Amino acid sequence: MPDASLFPDGTIRVGEGPTVIDPLPLLGHTIRLDPAYSLRSFFAMLGRYAALLRLGEFLEGALAEARACPPGGCVTASLQCLELRKVVRLIGFPGKPRVEILTVFDGLGGGERQEIRFVGFDSLLDMPVRLGKLRHEVLGDTVSVLECETEYGLFEMIEGVAWELGFHQVPQHCTLRR
């Protein structure tokens, strides 16, 4: 199955083919991001392919908020990029062990992970988006963490970003601390 490439203007292409018309059959495809891909690109994709808005109940409101922002310059100096990453945790030992698999969307600034829920879209839309590594944590041991390359499907990306943006609906006066 060829990769789906996501472009800054919101278009999706499979391989060297033409722009995709219906993205739903591609939800399981591995994605590749254009180097200029940003959070604004993500919203351009949602605007272009309305069916994708149904994958997260907060996406329509987030798209409206993003459209109300200035057309450029929406960055923050406190972050270098936004990153989608996977975390696999083995927890609950002794006792009943279980595995949690999370898709996380957060910021990377000064070598540290930073939550983005209190940063307005007017400071995030033009931040580059990157696909990060998978992080494997065993029993809460953050010293011996295994990080490895992984792939992301289109659905995983949309769901991961939608999950974080679901916590992002913050009144404007709460973002004034910046």
Rosetta blueprint (number, residue, H / E / L):
1 M L
2 P L
3 D L
4 A E
5 S E
6 L E
7 F L
8 P L
9 D L
10 G L
11 T L
12 I E
13 R E
14 V E
15 G L
16 E L
17 G L
18 P L
19 T E
20 V L
21 I L
22 D L
23 P L
24 L H
25 P H
26 L H
27 L L
28 G L
29 H L
30 T E
31 I E
32 R E
33 L E
34 D L
35 P L
36 A L
37 Y L
38 S E
39 L H
40 R H
41 S H
42 F H
43 F H
44 A H
45 M H
46 L H
47 G H
48 R H
49 Y L
50 A H
51 A H
52 L H
53 L H
54 R H
55 L H
56 G L
57 E L
58 F L
59 L H
60 E H
61 G H
62 A H
63 L H
64 A H
65 E H
66 A H
67 R H
68 A L
69 C L
70 P L
71 P L
72 G L
73 G L
74 C L
75 V L
76 T L
77 A L
78 S L
79 L L
80 Q L
81 C E
82 L E
83 E E
84 L E
85 R E
86 K E
87 V E
88 V E
89 R E
90 L E
91 I E
92 G L
93 F L
94 P L
95 G L
96 K L
97 P L
98 R E
99 V E
100 E E
101 I E
102 L E
103 T E
104 V E
105 F E
106 D E
107 G E
108 L E
109 G E
110 G L
111 G L
112 E E
113 R E
114 Q E
115 E L
116 I L
117 R L
118 F L
119 V L
120 G L
121 F H
122 D H
123 S H
124 L L
125 L L
126 D L
127 M L
128 P E
129 V E
130 R E
131 L E
132 G E
133 K E
134 L E
135 R E
136 H E
137 E E
138 V E
139 L L
140 G L
141 D E
142 T E
143 V E
144 S E
145 V E
146 L E
147 E E
148 C E
149 E L
150 T L
151 E L
152 Y L
153 G E
154 L H
155 F H
156 E H
157 M H
158 I H
159 E H
160 G H
161 V H
162 A H
163 W H
164 E H
165 L H
166 G H
167 F L
168 H L
169 Q L
170 V L
171 P L
172 Q H
173 H H
174 C H
175 T H
176 L L
177 R L
178 R L
